[in-house]
Amino acid sequence: MDLSVENLGSVGEFVSSIVVIVTLAYLAVQTKLTQRMIRGQTRQAWAESTQFALLTTADSDHLPEIEEKLAAAGFPEDPEAIAVLNPVERNRYGKYLIGTTHRIRSHLYQVRIGLADVSMAPPRGMWEPRLRAFGYEAAAADLDQLYDAVSTHSE
């Protein structure tokens, strides 16, 4: 076999094409592993934030009383039921609603970009009426838009 410069060039091109294919396969595997790791971290963060919210609620002396008061008055079906709350209770529950809304928005965004599963999110229509009753129309509309984007994305 004659190893001229042209033959060496051909062998070099062949070897480099094999190396490129192997590199691309390696990068594809690494991308999948990175995606899996990010999804796992996202699920963990969602679980931790949910746990923190539940523990904070459980530790609160005020929130269960406020929710019982509201439920007894017919809330959230009757938005006028918030009249049973005094200003301090209304303020506390409003802060709770906004904090919960931020958590849901974060999760729905993660669902939309493919990092989280929609089954972990609270069902649509659970928080929007509460937000509207407390005058947080923009936050309720934002949740509606995110739920629309998620349902469009998953179809």
N, CA, C and O of each residue as an XYZ file, in Angstrom:
620
protein
N       0.846     -1.171      0.000
C       0.000      0.000      0.000
C       0.890      1.232      0.000
O       1.842      1.342      0.772
N       0.552      2.142     -0.881
C       1.338      3.362     -1.038
C       0.745      4.458     -0.147
O      -0.401      4.856     -0.354
N       1.491      4.946      0.827
C       1.006      5.970      1.749
C       1.450      7.344      1.272
O       2.396      7.935      1.793
N       0.752      7.820      0.287
C       1.045      9.165     -0.207
C       0.301     10.171      0.667
O      -0.495      9.809      1.534
N       0.581     11.416      0.413
C      -0.061     12.483      1.160
C      -1.575     12.452      0.932
O      -2.348     12.719      1.852
N      -1.993     12.126     -0.289
C      -3.432     12.057     -0.590
C      -4.101     10.919      0.182
O      -5.201     11.091      0.708
N      -3.451      9.767      0.251
C      -4.007      8.638      0.998
C      -4.074      8.945      2.497
O      -5.056      8.607      3.158
N      -3.042      9.578      3.026
C      -3.048      9.967      4.431
C      -4.170     10.977      4.703
O      -4.822     10.916      5.745
N      -4.391     11.896      3.774
C      -5.472     12.868      3.909
C      -6.827     12.186      3.929
O      -7.701     12.562      4.710
N      -7.010     11.177      3.071
C      -8.272     10.432      3.036
C      -8.495      9.669      4.339
O      -9.605      9.655      4.871
N      -7.454      9.043      4.844
C      -7.556      8.323      6.114
C      -7.872      9.309      7.241
O      -8.686      9.009      8.115
N      -7.243     10.465      7.226
C      -7.490     11.497      8.232
C      -8.931     11.988      8.185
O      -9.550     12.189      9.230
N      -9.466     12.182      6.997
C     -10.868     12.610      6.865
C     -11.814     11.542      7.413
O     -12.791     11.853      8.094
N     -11.510     10.284      7.107
C     -12.352      9.191      7.593
C     -12.324      9.122      9.122
O     -13.370      9.008      9.761
N     -11.124      9.189      9.705
C     -10.979      9.121     11.160
C     -11.668     10.322     11.817
O     -12.340     10.163     12.836
N     -11.510     11.507     11.249
C     -12.135     12.693     11.844
C     -13.658     12.626     11.754
O     -14.343     13.119     12.650
N     -14.199     12.031     10.699
C     -15.661     11.900     10.612
C     -16.163     10.932     11.686
O     -17.224     11.160     12.268
N     -15.425      9.868     11.953
C     -15.795      8.931     13.019
C     -15.743      9.644     14.369
O     -16.641      9.471     15.194
N     -14.707     10.437     14.600
C     -14.560     11.160     15.858
C     -15.710     12.155     16.043
O     -16.219     12.309     17.153
N     -16.122     12.829     14.971
C     -17.236     13.772     15.045
C     -18.522     13.042     15.429
O     -19.276     13.534     16.269
N     -18.783     11.893     14.839
C     -19.990     11.114     15.139
C     -19.970     10.657     16.600
O     -20.984     10.744     17.292
N     -18.823     10.173     17.065
C     -18.704      9.735     18.468
C     -18.910     10.927     19.406
O     -19.582     10.795     20.429
N     -18.350     12.069     19.075
C     -18.512     13.269     19.902
C     -19.968     13.691     19.970
O     -20.463     14.027     21.046
N     -20.665     13.679     18.837
C     -22.077     14.038     18.821
C     -22.911     13.068     19.664
O     -23.821     13.489     20.379
N     -22.605     11.792     19.581
C     -23.325     10.805     20.394
C     -23.066     11.056     21.879
O     -23.987     10.987     22.693
N     -21.825     11.342     22.226
C     -21.484     11.636     23.617
C     -22.237     12.876     24.107
O     -22.778     12.874     25.213
N     -22.275     13.924     23.299
C     -22.983     15.145     23.685
C     -24.481     14.904     23.835
O     -25.111     15.482     24.721
N     -25.056     14.067     22.990
C     -26.487     13.748     23.106
C     -26.773     13.040     24.427
O     -27.755     13.347     25.103
N     -25.915     12.098     24.789
C     -26.087     11.379     26.058
C     -25.932     12.348     27.231
O     -26.719     12.305     28.176
N     -24.938     13.208     27.179
C     -24.717     14.172     28.251
C     -25.893     15.143     28.374
O     -26.277     15.506     29.486
N     -26.466     15.566     27.250
C     -27.621     16.467     27.275
C     -28.811     15.788     27.934
O     -29.511     16.408     28.734
N     -29.047     14.522     27.607
C     -30.150     13.786     28.235
C     -29.938     13.656     29.734
O     -30.875     13.843     30.511
N     -28.728     13.341     30.144
C     -28.438     13.212     31.572
C     -28.605     14.545     32.295
O     -29.128     14.585     33.408
N     -28.169     15.624     31.674
C     -28.314     16.949     32.273
C     -29.786     17.313     32.409
O     -30.208     17.841     33.438
N     -30.568     17.029     31.365
C     -32.011     17.299     31.426
C     -32.660     16.508     32.547
O     -33.477     17.049     33.293
N     -32.314     15.254     32.675
C     -32.876     14.406     33.730
C     -32.506     14.957     35.115
O     -33.326     14.963     36.033
N     -31.270     15.412     35.244
C     -30.821     15.964     36.513
C     -31.587     17.257     36.834
O     -32.002     17.456     37.975
N     -31.775     18.122     35.852
C     -32.494     19.376     36.073
C     -33.945     19.097     36.435
O     -34.499     19.753     37.318
N     -34.565     18.135     35.766
C     -35.946     17.775     36.102
C     -36.045     17.273     37.545
O     -36.978     17.619     38.270
N     -35.090     16.472     37.941
C     -35.079     15.974     39.316
C     -34.919     17.099     40.323
O     -35.595     17.115     41.352
N     -34.031     18.037     40.033
C     -33.828     19.172     40.931
C     -35.079     20.054     40.985
O     -35.427     20.586     42.039
N     -35.746     20.202     39.844
C     -36.964     21.000     39.799
C     -38.057     20.349     40.626
O     -38.752     21.028     41.383
N     -38.215     19.037     40.488
C     -39.215     18.326     41.303
C     -38.903     18.451     42.787
O     -39.801     18.638     43.608
N     -37.640     18.347     43.118
C     -37.236     18.458     44.518
C     -37.531     19.861     45.049
O     -38.028     20.011     46.165
N     -37.228     20.883     44.254
C     -37.494     22.258     44.689
C     -38.990     22.479     44.877
O     -39.406     23.122     45.841
N     -39.802     21.949     43.959
C     -41.254     22.084     44.090
C     -41.740     21.366     45.353
O     -42.560     21.903     46.098
N     -41.246     20.184     45.585
C     -41.660     19.434     46.772
C     -41.256     20.178     48.044
O     -42.028     20.238     49.001
N     -40.062     20.737     48.056
C     -39.610     21.472     49.237
C     -40.433     22.732     49.461
O     -40.767     23.058     50.600
N     -40.765     23.447     48.383
C     -41.555     24.669     48.566
C     -42.966     24.331     49.024
O     -43.549     25.054     49.833
N     -43.517     23.238     48.511
C     -44.849     22.814     48.952
C     -44.807     22.397     50.416
O     -45.685     22.756     51.201
N     -43.791     21.646     50.766
C     -43.653     21.220     52.156
C     -43.494     22.423     53.078
O     -44.100     22.466     54.149
N     -42.690     23.392     52.677
C     -42.495     24.584     53.490
C     -43.818     25.331     53.665
O     -44.150     25.774     54.765
N     -44.571     25.465     52.564
C     -45.863     26.159     52.645
C     -46.813     25.417     53.578
O     -47.506     26.039     54.384
N     -46.847     24.113     53.474
C     -47.749     23.335     54.329
C     -47.331     23.395     55.794
O     -48.174     23.522     56.682
N     -46.037     23.304     56.037
C     -45.559     23.379     57.419
C     -45.786     24.767     58.017
O     -46.148     24.894     59.187
N     -45.575     25.796     57.215
C     -45.814     27.154     57.685
C     -47.284     27.345     58.009
O     -47.641     27.956     59.016
N     -48.133     26.812     57.136
C     -49.578     26.897     57.371
C     -49.956     26.123     58.629
O     -50.752     26.592     59.443
N     -49.386     24.950     58.778
C     -49.698     24.127     59.954
C     -49.236     24.809     61.239
O     -49.898     24.704     62.271
N     -48.104     25.505     61.179
C     -47.581     26.194     62.356
C     -48.335     27.479     62.672
O     -48.248     27.990     63.788
N     -49.064     27.997     61.712
C     -49.770     29.254     61.915
C     -50.984     29.058     62.812
O     -51.784     28.144     62.613
N     -51.102     29.917     63.782
C     -52.292     29.889     64.629
C     -53.449     30.598     63.936
O     -54.613     30.368     64.266
N     -53.130     31.449     62.988
C     -54.137     32.312     62.389
C     -54.799     31.727     61.140
O     -56.015     31.825     60.980
N     -54.010     31.126     60.265
C     -54.537     30.709     58.970
C     -55.662     29.679     59.066
O     -56.671     29.835     58.378
N     -55.535     28.635     59.886
C     -56.652     27.686     59.976
C     -57.945     28.357     60.461
O     -59.033     28.050     59.973
N     -57.810     29.273     61.424
C     -58.994     29.981     61.920
C     -59.618     30.833     60.818
O     -60.840     30.882     60.676
N     -58.774     31.499     60.044
C     -59.272     32.336     58.954
C     -59.983     31.475     57.915
O     -61.066     31.829     57.448
N     -59.377     30.348     57.552
C     -59.999     29.478     56.551
C     -61.316     28.890     57.053
O     -62.270     28.764     56.285
N     -61.374     28.531     58.331
C     -62.636     28.030     58.897
C     -63.714     29.109     58.864
O     -64.866     28.841     58.522
N     -63.332     30.309     59.218
C     -64.265     31.430     59.200
C     -64.801     31.667     57.784
O     -66.001     31.851     57.581
N     -63.893     31.659     56.825
C     -64.289     31.872     55.431
C     -65.187     30.746     54.929
O     -66.204     30.997     54.283
N     -64.808     29.507     55.230
C     -65.600     28.361     54.770
C     -67.005     28.392     55.369
O     -67.983     28.096     54.682
N     -67.102     28.748     56.640
C     -68.415     28.814     57.293
C     -69.297     29.888     56.663
O     -70.524     29.787     56.683
N     -68.667     30.910     56.107
C     -69.418     31.997     55.471
C     -69.710     31.712     53.996
O     -70.369     32.508     53.327
N     -69.211     30.561     53.481
C     -69.500     30.188     52.100
C     -68.426     30.543     51.087
O     -68.683     30.538     49.883
N     -67.247     30.847     51.553
C     -66.136     31.184     50.664
C     -65.487     29.922     50.143
O     -65.377     28.977     50.923
N     -65.050     29.812     48.915
C     -64.899     30.839     47.894
C     -66.111     30.966     46.947
O     -66.129     31.837     46.078
N     -67.107     30.104     47.115
C     -68.269     30.179     46.233
C     -68.946     31.543     46.331
O     -69.428     32.076     45.332
N     -68.979     32.104     47.539
C     -69.562     33.425     47.759
C     -68.429     34.404     48.066
O     -67.953     34.457     49.200
N     -67.991     35.182     47.067
C     -66.877     36.116     47.283
C     -67.170     37.169     48.354
O     -66.244     37.718     48.951
N     -68.436     37.447     48.595
C     -68.800     38.439     49.611
C     -68.512     37.935     51.024
O     -68.551     38.708     51.982
N     -68.227     36.651     51.150
C     -67.970     36.061     52.466
C     -66.726     36.628     53.128
O     -66.550     36.475     54.336
N     -65.860     37.278     52.362
C     -64.649     37.841     52.984
C     -64.983     38.970     53.951
O     -64.122     39.414     54.711
N     -66.228     39.436     53.926
C     -66.639     40.494     54.858
C     -66.579     40.031     56.310
O     -66.565     40.861     57.219
N     -66.544     38.708     56.544
C     -66.477     38.202     57.925
C     -65.094     38.395     58.540
O     -64.927     38.249     59.750
N     -64.097     38.725     57.705
C     -62.733     38.892     58.207
C     -62.497     40.328     58.660
O     -62.990     41.278     58.053
N     -61.742     40.461     59.727
C     -61.324     41.804     60.125
C     -60.124     42.203     59.258
O     -59.585     41.350     58.552
N     -59.693     43.455     59.285
C     -58.595     43.896     58.410
C     -57.292     43.108     58.592
O     -56.596     42.846     57.612
N     -56.959     42.735     59.805
C     -55.724     41.975     60.047
C     -55.827     40.593     59.407
O     -54.887     40.137     58.756
N     -56.971     39.925     59.590
C     -57.167     38.601     58.989
C     -57.158     38.699     57.464
O     -56.596     37.837     56.788
N     -57.767     39.723     56.937
C     -57.795     39.909     55.481
C     -56.371     40.098     54.947
O     -56.009     39.550     53.906
N     -55.584     40.871     55.665
C     -54.197     41.102     55.270
C     -53.397     39.796     55.326
O     -52.651     39.491     54.395
N     -53.542     39.035     56.393
C     -52.812     37.763     56.522
C     -53.194     36.797     55.402
O     -52.333     36.200     54.757
N     -54.486     36.659     55.188
C     -54.931     35.716     54.161
C     -54.511     36.200     52.769
O     -54.182     35.388     51.905
N     -54.521     37.499     52.554
C     -54.064     38.042     51.276
C     -52.608     37.718     51.008
O     -52.240     37.362     49.889
N     -51.777     37.840     52.038
C     -50.359     37.496     51.890
C     -50.187     36.002     51.606
O     -49.352     35.604     50.794
N     -50.975     35.203     52.272
C     -50.950     33.759     52.027
C     -51.327     33.461     50.567
O     -50.691     32.634     49.914
N     -52.358     34.136     50.067
C     -52.783     33.930     48.676
C     -51.682     34.317     47.693
O     -51.420     33.595     46.731
N     -51.048     35.439     47.934
C     -49.996     35.889     47.024
C     -48.801     34.939     47.076
O     -48.236     34.604     46.034
N     -48.413     34.505     48.257
C     -47.303     33.544     48.366
C     -47.620     32.248     47.646
O     -46.773     31.704     46.938
N     -48.823     31.757     47.820
C     -49.234     30.524     47.148
C     -49.264     30.724     45.633
O     -48.871     29.839     44.872
N     -49.731     31.885     45.209
C     -49.788     32.185     43.779
C     -48.398     32.184     43.160
O     -48.207     31.663     42.061
N     -47.431     32.762     43.853
C     -46.056     32.767     43.334
C     -45.532     31.340     43.186
O     -44.866     31.016     42.203
N     -45.830     30.510     44.146
C     -45.381     29.121     44.081
C     -46.022     28.395     42.895
O     -45.350     27.653     42.180
N     -47.316     28.611     42.694
C     -48.018     27.961     41.576
C     -47.500     28.495     40.244
O     -47.280     27.726     39.308
N     -47.307     29.803     40.159
C     -46.788     30.402     38.918
C     -45.440     29.793     38.562
O     -45.189     29.454     37.405
N     -44.582     29.656     39.552
C     -43.262     29.075     39.317
C     -43.395     27.660     38.778
O     -42.715     27.286     37.822
N     -44.266     26.879     39.390
C     -44.430     25.495     38.948
C     -45.017     25.436     37.541
O     -44.545     24.654     36.715
N     -46.030     26.240     37.251
C     -46.631     26.220     35.916
C     -45.634     26.661     34.846
O     -45.651     26.147     33.728
N     -44.778     27.600     35.187
C     -43.728     27.997     34.252
C     -42.789     26.822     33.990
O     -42.401     26.572     32.849
N     -42.427     26.106     35.052
C     -41.550     24.950     34.885
C     -42.227     23.859     34.055
O     -41.565     23.162     33.286
N     -43.531     23.713     34.207
C     -44.272     22.750     33.379
C     -44.210     23.181     31.923
O     -43.963     22.369     31.032
N     -44.437     24.470     31.695
C     -44.472     24.982     30.322
C     -43.147     24.781     29.602
O     -43.135     24.507     28.402
N     -42.038     24.912     30.309
C     -40.744     24.734     29.649
C     -40.248     23.291     29.705
O     -39.141     22.983     29.265
N     -41.089     22.411     30.255
C     -40.772     20.985     30.215
C     -39.943     20.457     31.359
O     -39.407     19.353     31.260
N     -39.814     21.202     32.445
C     -38.989     20.750     33.558
C     -39.776     20.105     34.683
O     -39.185     19.506     35.581
N     -41.104     20.215     34.654
C     -41.918     19.659     35.732
C     -43.179     19.047     35.143
O     -43.522     19.277     33.983
N     -43.854     18.269     35.961
C     -45.062     17.562     35.555
C     -46.281     18.336     36.032
O     -46.341     18.764     37.185
N     -47.261     18.514     35.134
C     -48.455     19.290     35.466
C     -49.285     18.625     36.564
O     -50.053     19.303     37.247
N     -49.145     17.330     36.741
C     -49.957     16.630     37.739
C     -49.648     17.093     39.164
O     -50.457     16.875     40.066
N     -48.501     17.723     39.381
C     -48.147     18.199     40.712
C     -48.794     19.541     41.037
O     -48.841     19.935     42.203
N     -49.290     20.244     40.030
C     -49.880     21.571     40.252
C     -51.302     21.442     40.784
O     -51.985     20.458     40.498
N     -51.749     22.418     41.548
C     -53.144     22.381     42.002
C     -54.077     22.520     40.804
O     -53.702     23.114     39.793
N     -55.265     21.988     40.907
C     -56.173     22.050     39.762
C     -56.570     23.481     39.425
O     -56.648     24.350     40.293
N     -56.817     23.695     38.149
C     -57.255     25.010     37.694
C     -58.580     25.353     38.373
O     -59.437     24.489     38.558
N     -58.735     26.609     38.736
C     -59.974     27.070     39.338
C     -59.981     27.008     40.853
O     -60.949     27.427     41.487
N     -58.917     26.492     41.437
C     -58.866     26.383     42.902
C     -58.502     27.721     43.549
O     -59.086     28.100     44.565
N     -57.546     28.431     42.965
C     -57.041     29.659     43.580
C     -57.566     30.924     42.922
O     -57.632     31.968     43.572
N     -57.940     30.861     41.657
C     -58.366     32.058     40.946
C     -59.560     32.756     41.611
O     -59.529     33.978     41.759
N     -60.629     32.014     42.024
C     -61.748     32.704     42.682
C     -61.346     33.376     43.996
O     -61.850     34.446     44.335
N     -60.447     32.746     44.720
C     -59.980     33.335     45.975
C     -59.243     34.650     45.701
O     -59.460     35.655     46.379
N     -58.375     34.617     44.702
C     -57.619     35.814     44.352
C     -58.553     36.945     43.926
O     -58.379     38.092     44.340
N     -59.539     36.615     43.100
C     -60.480     37.634     42.628
C     -61.282     38.229     43.786
O     -61.516     39.437     43.827
N     -61.697     37.389     44.715
C     -62.479     37.877     45.859
C     -61.675     38.870     46.687
O     -62.241     39.797     47.266
N     -60.364     38.684     46.746
C     -59.516     39.585     47.524
C     -58.990     40.750     46.691
O     -58.163     41.531     47.162
N     -59.472     40.866     45.449
C     -59.078     41.993     44.606
C     -57.789     41.803     43.843
O     -57.240     42.765     43.306
N     -57.295     40.578     43.784
C     -56.055     40.307     43.053
C     -56.385     39.802     41.647
O     -56.002     38.695     41.268
N     -57.090     40.619     40.891
C     -57.535     40.238     39.553
C     -56.352     39.941     38.626
O     -56.386     38.976     37.863
N     -55.309     40.772     38.695
C     -54.147     40.569     37.826
C     -53.476     39.220     38.102
O     -53.077     38.521     37.171
N     -53.354     38.862     39.368
C     -52.743     37.576     39.726
C     -53.610     36.420     39.241
O     -53.087     35.415     38.758
N     -54.936     36.551     39.367
C     -55.844     35.502     38.898
C     -55.765     35.369     37.377
O     -55.742     34.258     36.848
N     -55.725     36.500     36.680
C     -55.619     36.474     35.210
C     -54.296     35.855     34.781
O     -54.238     35.128     33.790
N     -53.235     36.145     35.528
C     -51.926     35.569     35.234
C     -51.970     34.045     35.371
O     -51.443     33.327     34.521
N     -52.600     33.554     36.443
C     -52.734     32.100     36.608
C     -53.557     31.504     35.464
O     -53.212     30.446     34.938
N     -54.643     32.178     35.080
C     -55.454     31.696     33.955
C     -54.602     31.561     32.693
O     -54.684     30.556     31.988
N     -53.790     32.573     32.415
C     -52.934     32.531     31.229
C     -51.918     31.391     31.309
O     -51.669     30.705     30.318
N     -51.340     31.196     32.480
C     -50.370     30.117     32.639
C     -51.038     28.749     32.473
O     -50.479     27.862     31.827
N     -52.232     28.574     33.051
C     -52.943     27.312     32.860
C     -53.276     27.101     31.384
O     -53.183     25.979     30.886
N     -53.668     28.182     30.670
C     -53.935     28.066     29.230
C     -52.679     27.638     28.484
O     -52.728     26.755     27.627
N     -51.549     28.270     28.815
C     -50.282     27.951     28.145
C     -49.873     26.507     28.417
O     -49.365     25.821     27.530
N     -50.094     26.051     29.643
C     -49.734     24.669     30.002
C     -50.631     23.687     29.262
O     -50.148     22.683     28.739
N     -51.938     23.966     29.212
C     -52.850     23.028     28.539
C     -52.589     23.023     27.040
O     -52.707     21.975     26.406
N     -52.236     24.170     26.452
C     -51.903     24.234     25.028
C     -50.597     23.486     24.771
O     -50.457     22.787     23.768
N     -49.650     23.641     25.683
C     -48.337     22.985     25.546
C     -48.446     21.476     25.630
O     -47.729     20.763     24.928
N     -49.346     20.974     26.492
C     -49.430     19.527     26.717
C     -50.298     18.821     25.687
O     -50.303     17.591     25.634
N     -51.034     19.565     24.866
C     -51.891     18.921     23.863
C     -51.095     18.485     22.652
O     -51.658     17.925     21.712
